[in-house]
């Protein structure tokens, strides 16, 4: 029930696609291309510090890794998203 993803429609930006092994209606194996995509996206500000004595301002941006796939179950389209953050949380 997994849908094949298309660049610009399901996933935007610099993306890596993954193929998955699957079984057809008769149980025969095949490879579904572009079933899962992964990309990095900006997630705001990670930290910011201003050192008043030296007038130095430092700031780091936060990023997260997004993995996604979509499947169609009867008349419902479901998207599954995993967000992997820099602190190790999912």
C-alpha positions as CSV (number, residue, x, y, z in Angstrom):
1,X,0.0,0.0,0.0
2,X,3.1,2.3,0.0
3,X,3.0,5.0,-2.7
4,X,6.0,5.8,-4.9
5,X,7.2,9.3,-4.1
6,X,7.9,12.0,-6.7
7,X,10.4,14.8,-6.4
8,X,8.7,18.2,-6.1
9,X,5.4,16.6,-5.1
10,X,5.9,14.5,-2.0
11,X,9.4,15.7,-1.1
12,X,11.2,19.0,-1.7
13,X,14.9,20.0,-1.6
14,X,18.0,17.8,-1.6
15,X,16.6,14.4,-1.0
16,X,17.8,10.8,-0.8
17,X,15.3,8.2,-1.9
18,X,15.3,4.6,-0.7
19,X,13.9,1.6,-2.5
20,X,12.1,-1.2,-0.5
21,X,11.5,-4.8,-1.2
22,X,7.8,-5.6,-1.4
23,X,5.4,-8.4,-2.4
24,X,2.7,-8.2,-5.0
25,X,-0.9,-9.5,-4.8
26,X,0.4,-13.0,-5.6
27,X,3.2,-12.9,-3.0
28,X,5.9,-12.5,-5.6
29,X,8.8,-10.1,-4.6
30,X,9.6,-6.9,-6.4
31,X,11.4,-3.7,-5.6
32,X,9.4,-0.5,-5.2
33,X,11.6,2.5,-6.2
34,X,11.4,5.8,-4.3
35,X,9.3,4.4,-1.5
36,X,10.9,6.4,1.3
37,X,12.6,9.8,1.2
38,X,15.0,11.4,3.7
39,X,16.1,15.1,3.8
40,X,17.6,17.6,6.2
41,X,15.6,20.7,7.1
42,X,16.1,23.8,9.2
43,X,14.4,23.8,12.6
44,X,15.0,27.3,13.9
45,X,17.6,28.5,16.3
46,X,19.6,26.0,18.3
47,X,21.4,28.5,20.6
48,X,22.5,32.1,20.7
49,X,25.0,33.9,23.0
50,X,26.2,37.4,23.2
51,X,29.5,38.2,25.0
52,X,29.1,41.8,26.2
53,X,32.8,42.3,27.1
54,X,34.0,41.5,23.6
55,X,30.8,42.3,21.7
56,X,30.9,38.9,20.0
57,X,27.5,37.4,19.0
58,X,27.3,33.7,18.1
59,X,24.3,31.8,17.0
60,X,23.8,28.2,15.6
61,X,20.9,27.0,13.6
62,X,19.1,23.8,14.4
63,X,18.5,21.1,11.8
64,X,16.5,17.9,11.8
65,X,16.5,14.8,9.6
66,X,13.1,13.9,8.2
67,X,12.2,10.5,6.9
68,X,8.8,10.0,5.3
69,X,6.6,7.6,3.3
70,X,3.0,7.6,2.3
71,X,0.5,4.8,1.8
72,X,-3.1,4.5,0.6
73,X,-5.5,2.4,2.7
74,X,-8.8,2.1,0.8
75,X,-9.9,5.8,0.5
76,X,-7.4,7.2,3.1
77,X,-3.9,8.5,2.3
78,X,-1.6,8.3,5.3
79,X,1.7,10.0,5.7
80,X,4.3,8.7,8.1
81,X,7.0,11.1,9.3
82,X,10.0,10.5,11.6
83,X,11.9,13.6,12.8
84,X,15.4,12.9,14.1
85,X,16.8,15.8,16.1
86,X,20.4,16.8,17.0
87,X,19.9,15.9,20.6
88,X,19.1,12.3,19.7
89,X,15.3,12.5,20.2
90,X,12.9,11.1,17.6
